[in-house]
């Protein structure tokens, strides 16, 4: 039994179920259920993530002092009833459908939670408000003693957007916008309309936007969302169908934009790109206005953000560049998974009133909060698979070898240390490549990730040299890859604009635009991760070695998975992904596996591997 | 869906229709004139984070009635827990 107060936070039953464990307020473990079950956005009770957190602490469910759930189910149920009431009698068929999960499970959450712990946890359950959990996940681990708080997502109980302020061990949300008026749902409506999957395709819309022109933005402002100067907004529900139907958009929406939604997987047209550009522009406008209003009412120099919309790193970059705040910190698990962490921290600081001390970097340990694996576990696994591998005792030799491979344009699967918490791979479960290579983006998208060719890749850059390569305002850090900024003009090719003229849409991708073309989007933007030795020592040293070899302090860093697959967790997941794709090499801690050294019989069929995951 | 569930839902629906006729607009379907920000209540007490202690748990009568019916149904039928809603698209399911 632990002498420390253990609080387990849980998010579950909607999407991205997760668990997070804090001990006397210190964040010691957090993980998303999907990483263990290999089912993307798994919403079921996070039993594997809970088990991992408890094992990591050497505790059992009986040792927990509190279990905190990331939202208040009764308030959510009230929203459901109020919505069905508002649309009665037209809502009747929807009412019959959406009430079922509530009658079966959601209204019996205490019972469900008790059952999930096998009756071993008999202390109180704490229920935080959904946006309070987001706010807590953003403020409490941040490096700020005080900060303005902005949360934006699809919807929690009633709120979809909140403004607030944090100081010391307190967060207070003062204003909100309520369902069905939701920036997150507006973005999701366009995700649906452009043929992508809601709750995972929003990244794709954001990545598609730079290929388009925002020619529909005025139409969106005029008909769909009326935006006030203070960042608040109202949405005309006649264009949407999510309150009463089973789709995001209504026929009136389709008529306004000239046709039905794009069929998933059909060819993308310039119109789709223009729609993406348009909703992105509107989203940024709302985010920026909210930030300005929040600054005006709080007077703070610091801003913290969370909620699914805070994963819109282009919008975040815009707030940093054009907004009033000097420093911004964004929770890396900004979506619902982070609610687990927020609920636990909210319980410790706000419910139990324990003090908080802001730390200079942040309290999140680089978001490396998941499981790690030993060399002996890894080598046993590789032996069991019959793999040929190189075991290194000297890190320096390993890093030199990997840097050489990268410089030869090899693509490498990289697993080291604890798994990341949140949707971004930050150098613990990453696929790495040479950003100077003109062919790298196409190779990685089509032959390794098996995903759409238009999607951009992100750079990891040594913190001390980020200013040479990227125009991050105020020389700002971006440790969690949540800020987009332009590639520095000095690194762009002077003639690339001329070479791009006359080309449109995805064709512009074929023009090499900078010294680091693999991570330079068509609008010269890049989603940046600044890497420091304090947060990820080995990854930093690898980039340093690559810099010594090539002069370039940047690597391409994308998540270690294929389309539809959760990011790999274990060495076995990594090995399967390596053998099922065209990755050239795999690094598992101190072990290197080279594809061309493997026996033919040990390789997996790429097509079969691809088909084992549903497309997202 | 079990007949008893269906019965409860169908029987309760007229209450929703009646509540609508009372004219509340909790969804703000009519556009407000000025700012759309809604002030949140003052910082909640610590007790509000525990079951039944939150003002948010004190729901309107219609909601309360439906909750009671659901719990009664659960006790009487002993239906094994199951989440239901499998035929609802993910993007809609996550809203409710």
Interface residues (C-beta under 8 A of the other chain):
Chain A: X13 X14 X15 X43 X72 X74 X75 X76 X77 X78 X80 X81 X82 X83 X84 X85 X86 X88 X89 X91 X92 X95 X96 X97 X98 X99 X100 X101 X102 X103 X104 X105 X106 X107 X108 X110 X111 X112 X115 X124 X125 X126 X127 X128 X129 X154 X155 X157 X159 X162 X163 X170 X172 X173 X174 X175 X176 X177 X178 X179 X180 X181 X185 X188 X192 X197 X198 X199 X226 X228 X230 X232 X233 X234 X236 X237 X242 X243 X245 X246 X247 X248 X346 X347 X350 X351 X352 X353
Chain B: X1 X5 X6 X8 X9 X10 X13 X16 X17 X19 X20 X24 X25 X26 X27 X28 X29 X31 X32 X34 X35 X36 X37 X38 X39 X40 X43 X44 X46 X49 X50 X51 X54 X56 X57 X59 X60 X62 X63 X66 X67 X70 X71 X73 X74 X79 X81 X82 X83 X84 X85 X87 X88 X89 X90 X91 X92 X93 X94 X95 X96
